């Protein structure tokens, strides 16, 4: 059993509409170019493929792709975009689910490893990636750097979005490394001023880059590269996120 929270049908149905910016060409183009280059001529496996925001256009670029997704509702939205022969999706969790074949690339985008709420499960996710990789293959994770530098003594919340349509902030349990993302999303187009917002929240286990490197070593993977974003910009102490690449020795 996985500790991940299961995304509902209502969440799946509105997911794409709420992630328009993350589906824009400005975001997707460097992401797809990065992943396609690493996949090369081989097949790729996406953990937590969701509604196919990345997987569908990557498949359209000619990369053979298989997905694993815990939520049947998210997978159902993806299935409206592409058939199961073109892009197979297996329902299951990313820490233990095994699909047939060997892959040159396994990847996890948009902070999704934090959906696994224990360190043990995150370690198993790395092991599962290594299990699926061909020798010389790569495991890629996109993950935010925990914003704890923004927490002065006594403060437990950090805002990450303040806009007309959405208010978002994270609260932190520093002992268990659990953050809760709180969302207040305005329904409709925002043209009225009735102040009605829909509230939602989700739990995540945050992890530091060095912690992920140790998980990779446990799984037999070696850090090959770490950059600040899909465009390859350098990762520094001020980077808000990282894209990390680990390699399975040939």
RODO-2510 file (C-alpha; in nm, 4 decimals, decimal comma):
residues 250
     n   res          X          Y          Z
     1     x     0,0000     0,0000     0,0000
     2     x     0,1186     0,3498    -0,0765
     3     x     0,0790     0,6517     0,1487
     4     x    -0,0012     0,8749    -0,1505
     5     x    -0,3342     1,0525    -0,1367
     6     x    -0,5640     0,9303    -0,4137
     7     x    -0,6776     1,2004    -0,6548
     8     x    -1,0552     1,2098    -0,6983
     9     x    -1,2659     1,2345    -1,0133
    10     x    -1,3474     1,6001    -0,9389
    11     x    -0,9780     1,6836    -0,9064
    12     x    -0,8922     1,4934    -1,2250
    13     x    -1,1702     1,6617    -1,4242
    14     x    -1,0466     2,0120    -1,3436
    15     x    -0,6727     1,9387    -1,3331
    16     x    -0,5879     2,0440    -1,6890
    17     x    -0,7887     2,3658    -1,6632
    18     x    -0,6032     2,4630    -1,3461
    19     x    -0,2614     2,3830    -1,4926
    20     x    -0,2842     2,5857    -1,8126
    21     x     0,0418     2,7680    -1,7438
    22     x     0,2286     2,4412    -1,6787
    23     x     0,0941     2,3114    -2,0109
    24     x     0,2111     2,6144    -2,2082
    25     x     0,4758     2,5887    -2,4774
    26     x     0,7116     2,8010    -2,2687
    27     x     0,7111     2,5365    -1,9951
    28     x     0,6731     2,2212    -2,2039
    29     x     0,9204     2,2807    -2,4850
    30     x     1,2383     2,2738    -2,2729
    31     x     1,0939     1,9878    -2,0662
    32     x     1,0233     1,7740    -2,3726
    33     x     1,3577     1,8542    -2,5356
    34     x     1,5445     1,7575    -2,2174
    35     x     1,3605     1,4276    -2,1771
    36     x     1,3666     1,3330    -2,5469
    37     x     1,7431     1,3805    -2,5598
    38     x     1,7938     1,1502    -2,2615
    39     x     1,5551     0,8875    -2,3978
    40     x     1,7430     0,8753    -2,7269
    41     x     1,6254     0,5842    -2,9366
    42     x     1,4943     0,3919    -2,6385
    43     x     1,1587     0,3804    -2,4590
    44     x     1,0690     0,5937    -2,1570
    45     x     0,8637     0,5283    -1,8453
    46     x     0,6814     0,8076    -1,6616
    47     x     0,6002     0,7560    -1,2954
    48     x     0,2720     0,9260    -1,1944
    49     x     0,1832     1,0203    -1,5513
    50     x    -0,1422     1,1875    -1,4421
    51     x    -0,3480     1,3339    -1,7257
    52     x    -0,0513     1,3178    -1,9630
    53     x     0,0578     1,6817    -1,9491
    54     x     0,4149     1,5742    -2,0329
    55     x     0,3678     1,2165    -2,1479
    56     x     0,1256     1,2814    -2,4337
    57     x     0,3365     1,5442    -2,6147
    58     x     0,6533     1,3432    -2,5477
    59     x     0,4914     1,0450    -2,7192
    60     x     0,3911     1,2741    -3,0059
    61     x     0,7617     1,3519    -3,0474
    62     x     0,8208     0,9877    -3,1232
    63     x     0,9435     0,8650    -2,7832
    64     x     0,7876     0,5242    -2,7062
    65     x     0,6303     0,5699    -2,3649
    66     x     0,4609     0,3764    -2,0855
    67     x     0,3021     0,5372    -1,7804
    68     x     0,2248     0,4358    -1,4233
    69     x    -0,0576     0,6214    -1,2483
    70     x    -0,2185     0,5633    -0,9094
    71     x    -0,5462     0,7456    -0,9797
    72     x    -0,7816     0,5765    -1,2234
    73     x    -0,9614     0,9093    -1,2621
    74     x    -0,6445     1,0871    -1,3781
    75     x    -0,5716     0,8014    -1,6186
    76     x    -0,9260     0,8253    -1,7564
    77     x    -0,8674     1,1909    -1,8487
    78     x    -0,5449     1,0913    -2,0250
    79     x    -0,7276     0,8176    -2,2125
    80     x    -0,9495     1,0807    -2,3774
    81     x    -0,6309     1,2230    -2,5359
    82     x    -0,4574     0,9075    -2,6579
    83     x    -0,5454     0,5392    -2,6885
    84     x    -0,3981     0,2601    -2,4815
    85     x    -0,2039     0,1092    -2,7711
    86     x    -0,0192     0,4339    -2,8410
    87     x     0,0477     0,5132    -2,4747
    88     x    -0,0090     0,2248    -2,2336
    89     x    -0,0821     0,3182    -1,8707
    90     x    -0,0673     0,0767    -1,5768
    91     x    -0,2699     0,1596    -1,2666
    92     x    -0,0501     0,1368    -0,9592
    93     x     0,1902     0,3215    -0,7317
    94     x     0,5334     0,4373    -0,8434
    95     x     0,7199     0,2702    -0,5575
    96     x     0,6260    -0,0921    -0,6275
    97     x     0,4436    -0,1276    -0,9612
    98     x     0,6472    -0,3104    -1,2246
    99     x     0,5794    -0,2939    -1,5985
   100     x     0,7383    -0,5184    -1,8630
   101     x     1,0456    -0,4050    -2,0498
   102     x     1,3685    -0,2112    -2,0060
   103     x     1,3828     0,1653    -2,0431
   104     x     1,6525     0,4172    -2,1284
   105     x     1,4655     0,6817    -1,9284
   106     x     1,2446     0,6836    -1,6185
   107     x     1,1208     1,0212    -1,5029
   108     x     0,9104     1,2016    -1,2434
   109     x     0,8018     1,5630    -1,2977
   110     x     0,6393     1,8470    -1,1057
   111     x     0,7313     1,7461    -0,7467
   112     x     0,5449     1,4164    -0,7720
   113     x     0,7891     1,2125    -0,5627
   114     x     0,6674     1,4142    -0,2637
   115     x     0,3307     1,2378    -0,2957
   116     x     0,5049     0,9450    -0,1258
   117     x     0,4774     1,0484     0,2375
   118     x     0,7516     0,8354     0,3923
   119     x     1,1250     0,8187     0,3334
   120     x     1,1062     0,4408     0,2924
   121     x     0,8592     0,4738     0,0056
   122     x     1,0700     0,7388    -0,1634
   123     x     1,3705     0,5044    -0,1413
   124     x     1,1576     0,2304    -0,2963
   125     x     1,0658     0,4691    -0,5771
   126     x     1,4358     0,5027    -0,6621
   127     x     1,4765     0,1272    -0,6441
   128     x     1,1778     0,0823    -0,8730
   129     x     1,3278     0,3252    -1,1223
   130     x     1,6582     0,1364    -1,1153
   131     x     1,4695    -0,1907    -1,1621
   132     x     1,3213    -0,0619    -1,4880
   133     x     1,6342     0,1032    -1,6302
   134     x     1,8594    -0,0519    -1,8881
   135     x     2,2332    -0,0266    -1,8112
   136     x     2,3350     0,3315    -1,8827
   137     x     1,9747     0,4522    -1,8496
   138     x     1,8750     0,7630    -1,6559
   139     x     1,6287     0,8503    -1,3810
   140     x     1,5121     1,2144    -1,3808
   141     x     1,3277     1,4024    -1,1078
   142     x     1,1942     1,7591    -1,1123
   143     x     1,1526     1,8839    -0,7557
   144     x     1,1302     2,2083    -0,5663
   145     x     1,3896     2,2944    -0,3047
   146     x     1,2149     2,3134     0,0357
   147     x     1,1606     2,6881     0,0978
   148     x     1,2560     2,6754     0,4639
   149     x     1,4772     2,9826     0,4290
   150     x     1,1522     3,1821     0,4173
   151     x     1,0471     3,0589     0,7628
   152     x     1,1483     3,2971     1,0420
   153     x     1,1266     3,1606     1,3989
   154     x     0,7672     3,0955     1,4955
   155     x     0,6270     3,1009     1,1401
   156     x     0,4891     2,7801     0,9911
   157     x     0,3485     2,8967     0,6548
   158     x     0,5055     3,0151     0,3279
   159     x     0,2955     3,1619     0,0418
   160     x     0,3799     3,0378    -0,3079
   161     x     0,1071     3,2012    -0,5175
   162     x    -0,0996     3,5160    -0,4665
   163     x    -0,3043     3,5960    -0,7763
   164     x    -0,6560     3,6916    -0,8800
   165     x    -0,7627     3,3316    -0,9307
   166     x    -0,5623     3,1499    -0,6665
   167     x    -0,4124     3,1846    -0,3205
   168     x    -0,1632     2,9168    -0,2215
   169     x     0,0557     2,8583     0,0810
   170     x     0,2446     2,5704     0,2394
   171     x     0,2557     2,4783     0,6076
   172     x     0,5418     2,2685     0,7449
   173     x     0,6002     1,9923     0,9958
   174     x     0,9781     2,0241     1,0300
   175     x     1,0155     1,7043     1,2327
   176     x     0,8390     1,4690     0,9897
   177     x     0,9384     1,6653     0,6743
   178     x     0,5737     1,6974     0,5784
   179     x     0,4318     2,0028     0,4077
   180     x     0,0664     2,0670     0,3396
   181     x    -0,0170     2,2736     0,0320
   182     x    -0,3306     2,4832     0,0865
   183     x    -0,5182     2,6171    -0,2162
   184     x    -0,7971     2,8721    -0,2368
   185     x    -0,9122     2,8755    -0,5998
   186     x    -1,1687     3,1185    -0,7369
   187     x    -1,4424     2,9454    -0,9331
   188     x    -1,5428     3,0909    -1,2684
   189     x    -1,3502     3,3486    -1,4663
   190     x    -1,2989     3,5910    -1,1792
   191     x    -1,5130     3,8595    -1,3423
   192     x    -1,7480     3,8828    -1,0456
   193     x    -1,6506     3,9949    -0,6994
   194     x    -1,8549     3,7683    -0,4767
   195     x    -1,5436     3,6336    -0,3043
   196     x    -1,6297     3,2663    -0,3462
   197     x    -1,3257     3,0373    -0,3389
   198     x    -1,2918     2,6604    -0,3404
   199     x    -1,0549     2,5265    -0,0749
   200     x    -0,8359     2,2208    -0,1182
   201     x    -0,5165     2,0832     0,0310
   202     x    -0,2653     1,8042    -0,0225
   203     x     0,0125     1,6498     0,1863
   204     x     0,3697     1,5999     0,0664
   205     x     0,6991     1,4759     0,2070
   206     x     0,9710     1,7209     0,1063
   207     x     1,3276     1,6046     0,0489
   208     x     1,6583     1,7803    -0,0028
   209     x     1,8812     1,7223    -0,3079
   210     x     2,1484     1,5545    -0,0928
   211     x     1,8850     1,3212     0,0539
   212     x     1,7772     1,2198    -0,2965
   213     x     2,1401     1,1534    -0,3903
   214     x     2,1654     0,9114    -0,0996
   215     x     1,8438     0,7393    -0,2076
   216     x     1,9949     0,7059    -0,5542
   217     x     2,3130     0,5487    -0,4116
   218     x     2,1008     0,2976    -0,2180
   219     x     1,9344     0,2057    -0,5500
   220     x     2,2692     0,1733    -0,7288
   221     x     2,2394     0,4969    -0,9287
   222     x     2,4978     0,7719    -0,9715
   223     x     2,4340     1,1458    -0,9930
   224     x     2,5171     1,2608    -1,3451
   225     x     2,3808     1,6146    -1,3548
   226     x     2,1779     1,8650    -1,1553
   227     x     2,0435     2,1870    -1,3062
   228     x     1,8039     2,4559    -1,1874
   229     x     1,5456     2,4018    -1,4630
   230     x     1,4753     2,2152    -1,7844
   231     x     1,6631     2,4806    -1,9810
   232     x     1,9884     2,3623    -1,8216
   233     x     2,0528     2,6745    -1,6152
   234     x     2,3057     2,6197    -1,3327
   235     x     2,1824     2,4968    -0,9961
   236     x     2,2889     2,7323    -0,7156
   237     x     2,2135     2,7902    -0,3490
   238     x     1,9382     3,0306    -0,4564
   239     x     1,7618     2,7918    -0,6965
   240     x     1,3960     2,7336    -0,6155
   241     x     1,3936     2,3892    -0,7757
   242     x     1,6167     2,1363    -0,9470
   243     x     1,6090     1,8838    -1,2265
   244     x     1,8374     1,5963    -1,1304
   245     x     1,9644     1,3115    -1,3466
   246     x     2,0975     0,9858    -1,2037
   247     x     2,2514     0,7146    -1,4201
   248     x     2,2479     0,3384    -1,3872
   249     x     2,6040     0,2134    -1,4438
   250     x     2,6512     0,0275    -1,7707
***
